[in-house]
Amino acid sequence: MKPLSALKQSINNKRKFLIMFLPVLLSIIIVYLIQMFLSSEFRLVERTYVKPQDYYFSIAAKTKVIDNTIINSIMNQKEDYERVFPWVAHYTYFDGLIEKNIGSKVFTVKNEDMKWLIRKMKLKLIAGRLPAAGTNEIILHKTIARNKKLKIGDSIGSSLKKEETIEGKKVIVGLLDGECIVSFDSLEYWMKQYQVEYDDYSTGIIIAPKTDKRKDMEQFLEQIDSQGLDVRTYGSISRQKQKDASNITIIMTVINLMILIMITVCSGFISYINVLHRRSEFGILSAIGYTAEEIMNRLSREIFLVNLAALGFGIMISVLFGGVLNVLFFTQKGIPLILAEPDFMVQAACIPVFVCIFSLVPAWNTLHKLDPVSIIEGLV
């Protein structure tokens, strides 16, 4: 008697195959999609909050203006920075994949500082031109423009939409592309509006430290009296982002563990029922000379095949589903999903690995208790 191969056994017993296959498949899809959405959202937040801060440090007035002693102490450290210039901090908010209000900086800076920052952040002008000095023009990152369904020639501002945080009305004259999701408008126009005739550092300062002086400048800024001010460095923003991400990661790890525990327990039970239903088959194999180890190897191949198929189909379906969502929704909004990363594969692969292990344990125990003579004689 030659028993069926693992593949033929699965083909000839489609119902049993599906009972073991579908729960694993659905679990893999759920875990993969969770990782896909979370990683895409984290990446979006990093490009908006963290990545731009890698090129500059900043102080912005919040509930009070920046004190002259702070301004003078910064100006006196000329050996520590490449460039220092005034700015006014503005924001515009756009919808992320999960979070609905992600704040993206709008740098209100002078024309020459705007060009320097764009070059420093490795941004590219992909359409239109830069805002002219002293005009109510603005240049948006393409992600912001797509998210808000805006194009060159359109206007944006609080005078058009109350929920918009960009003041007044600004005409879009260009689009930027690059890792940093930021936008720019004219400080000269702001100065004209508020009748400021000199470079006013009391509302905001941008400092571009020299590469070898970053730590020194960061330590200096962390020691100043920041009450009523918004002081930001790459280190402080990174730490805050990691803290926020770790809280979410803990929650998602708990969810993944719950899914893993439920699916492994369920698969172990299904495997046990499967072995009980096939006792006569295994009893006959044992009676004609197959050892428990050989039968166990057959079962292992069958369980491995089911889980391997679930892993392959699960990843493929998840990627296809993410691709469809990108085409229909997210790419048009400027926030496409990241479809594949090694971490996604690792998280998804944990499920079939644990299912294989926990499915074999009850099967092993049951096989070692089989009495082939009793099975053949129909006593069991």
N, C-alpha and C positions, 0 to 999 in steps of 0.2 A: 504493500500500500504506500503510495507516494502522496503525502498531504499537499494541499494547495499552497502555493507561494503566498507571501504576505500581500502582494499586489492582487493576485487572483482572489484571495480570501476577501479583500476589501471590495473588489468589483462584484463578486458573487453574493455579497451580503451588504447591499447598499444601505439598507435601513440601519443596521448596526453601525456601519461606517459613519453615517450621517449623525447618529445619536452621539457618537464620540467626537465627531469633527466640528459640528456647528457651535457648541458652547465655546470651544477653544478659538474658533474663527472669530466669533463675535467679541470675545474678550480681547483678542489681539487687535481688532479694529478699534475698539473703544480706547485701549491704552495708547495705541499709535496716534489716533486723532487728538487725544488729550495732549500728548507730547507735541504734536504738530502745532496746535493752537497756542499752547503756552510758550514754546520756543519762538514762534513767530511774533507773539506779543512782546516777549522779553527783548527780542532783537529790535523791534520797533521802538520800544522805550529806550533802549541803549543808544540807538541812533539819534533820538530826540534829546535826551537828557544828558547822557554820559559822554558820547563820542565828541560833541562840540567842545566840551570842557577840557578835552585833552590838549587844546591849542591855546588856551588862555585861562587866566584866573580873573575873577570879577568881584566887585563890590557894588551893590545897588541900594539906593535909598528905599526904605520901606515905610516906617513910621516917623523917621527923622532923616535929615540930610546928612551927608558924610562930613564929619568934622574936619576942619582945616589941618589939624595936627596929623590926622591920618593921611590926608592928601600930601602934605609936605614930607612926611616920613617916607612915603612911597617914592615921591619925586627925587628924594635924596639918595635913593639906592640905584642909581643909574647903571652901576656895574652888574646888577642882577637881572635886568630885563632888556628885551629887544625893543619894545615899544609900549607906550602908555598913552591912552586917549580916552576922551569922555564918551559916554553913551547914555541912552535912556532905554531902560528895559521894558519891552512890550511883549505880549504873547498873543498867539492865536491858537484856538483849540480845535482838534480834529478827532474823529472817531477812530479808535483802534479796533482790533479784532475782538477784544473782550471789554477793555475800558472805553468808556464813551467820551471822556474828556482828557485827551493827552495834550499838554501844553507845549507848544513849539515856540521857541524864541524868535522874535522879530527884532533884529539889531537896528536901532535908530542911531546911526553913526554918520560921521562926515564922509564925503565921497571918497577921499583918498584912503581913509581907514576901512571903508567898505571893500575897496579893491584889494587891500592888504589881507583882510580877513577871509575873503573868498579864495584868494590864492593860498593862504595859510591852511585853510580847511580842505584844500584840494577839491573845491566845488567847480563845476563846469556850467557855463552859460549855454543852455541847449536851445534857447529860443528868445527872441527879442533883444533887449539891451538893459543896461543898469539904469537905476533911477537917476535922473538929473538932479544936481545939487539945488536945494531950495524949492523943490516941487513936491506935490502930494502924490508922488509915484512910489511904487513898491515892486520888489521882485520876490516871487515866492518860490519855494522848493516845489518841484513837480508833484511830490507826494501830497502836499497841502492843497495844491491846485486841483488835483484829481479828486481828492477827498471831498472838497467843497464844490466840485463841478464848476470850476472857474477856468478861464483862459485869458490869454493876453488881450487887453482892451476892456475886460470886465472891471468892475469896481468892487472893493471890499471895505467894510468899516461899520462902526457902530451907528452911523447915521442912516445906513441902509438896512441893517439888521441889529436889533437891540441886543441879541445874545452875543454878537461879535465883540471881541475885546480890543481890536485895533481901533484907535480913536479916529473919529471923523469919517472921511471918505478918501480912499487911496485907489489910484488907477494902476492896474497890473500892467507892467511894461516888459517883463521878462520872466523866464523860468530857469531854475537852477536844478542841477542833478549832482548827486554825490552821497557819501555815507552820512554826512551830518544833515539832519532835517531842520534847516533854519531858513529864515527870510530876512530881507533888509529893506529899510526905507531911510529917508533923508533926515539927518540931524539938523542940517541947515534950514529945512522947512519947519521943523519943530522949534528952532531958535527964533525964526521969523514969527511964528504964531504966538510965542510967549515973550517976544521982545527981549530975547537974551542976546547981548552983543559981544559976548566973549565965551571962551571955552569954559563951561561950567562943569567942574568935576564933582560938585556936591550931589548931583543926582545919580551918577554912576561912573565907575572907572573900570576900564579893561586893561589888564596887565598881561603882556606876553613875556614870560620869564625866559631867560637863556636856558638852554638845555641842561647845563651843568649847575644851574642855580635854582632849579625847580623846587627841590626839597627845602632850601633855605627860604625861598619866597613863600612856600606853603606854610612853613612853620611860623613865619612872620605874620601872615594873614590870620592864622588860627589863634594867635595871641592878642590880636587887637580887640578892643571893646566893640563887639558886634551887635550889641543890643539896639534894636530898631533898624538894623542893616541886614542885607542878604549877602553874606560872604560865601563865595563858592570857589572851590578848587577841584581838580580832577580827583584827588584823594577823597575829599569829603563827599562828593557826588557818587563816587564808586562805592564807598562804604554804605551809603544810604540805599543805593540800588541793590547791593548784595543783601542787605538786611531785609528789604522788602521782598526780594526774590526768594530768600531762604524761608520766609514765612509761608509763601505760596507753595514752595517746593515741599515743605513739611506736610501741608494739607494734601497735596497731590500724591505724595509718597504713601500716606495713610490710605487714600482712595485706591491706589494701585495695589497695595498690600491686601486690602479687603477683597478686591477683584481676584487677586492671585489665590488667596485662601479659599474663597468660594469656588473658584473653578477647579482648583486641585482636589478639594474635598468631593466636589460633584464628579470629577473624572475618576477619582479613586473608587467611588461608589458604583459608577457605570462599569468600570473595569471589573469590579467584583461580580456584578450581575452577569457580565459577559462571560466570565470564566465559569460561573455556575451553570449558565445555559449551554456551555460547550463541554460539560463534564464527560459526556459520553464520548465525544471526539477525542478528548485528551486521555480518557481511560483506555480507549482502543489503541491509541498511539503508544501509551505506556506498556500495554500488554504485548505489543509486537516488537518491543525493544527500545523504544525511545526513552531516554532518561528525563528526569524532571528538568535538568539543565537545558537539554535540547528543546524540550517543549517551551521552556521559559524564553529561550533565544528566539523561537518563532513568535511568541507573543510580543517580545521586545521589538522585533522588526515590524510587526503590525502596528503597535502603538507608536513607534518612531515614525512610520510612514504617515499615519493619520496626523500627527502633530507637525511633521515637516510640511505636509500639504496645507495644513491650516496656517502655518507661518507664512508660506509662500503666497497663498491666496489672500491672507489677511493684509500683508504689506502691499500687495498689488492693488487690492480693492481700496485701501486707505489712500494710496498715492493717486489712483484714478479719481476717487471722490474729491480729494483735495484739489486736483487739477481742474475738475469740473467747477468747483466752488470759485477757483481763481478766475476761470474764464467768464463765469456768470456774474460774479460779485466783486471779489477782492482786488483783482488787478485793475478794474475800472476805478476803484476807490483809492488806488495807489498803495494798498497794503496787502500784497500777495502773500499767501502762506508759503512757508518753507516746507517743501514736500518730502525731503529726505535728508537725514543726518545720521551719522553712526550711532548716536545716542538713542535715536528712535528705534533702530534695529535691535540694540541691546535690550531696551525696555520690553520690546515686543517678544524677543527671543526668550526672556525669562519665563514667560507663561508656558510655552511647550516644554521647556526643560523641566520645570517643576511638575507639570502634568505627567510627563514620562516617568519621573521618579515615583510620584505618589500613586500612579496607576499600577506600577509593577509590584509595589509592596503587598497589597491585598491579593494580587494574582499569585505571587510567590508563596504566600501563606496557604492559599487554597490548594495549589498544585501539590504541595508537600503532604497534604492530608488526603489526597485522592487514593481510593482503593480500586485499582483497575478490575479486579475479579468481581467485586460487588457491583460495579457499574455494568460490566458485561452481562452478569447474571440478572440485571434489572432490579437489584435489591435497593439501589439508591436512585 
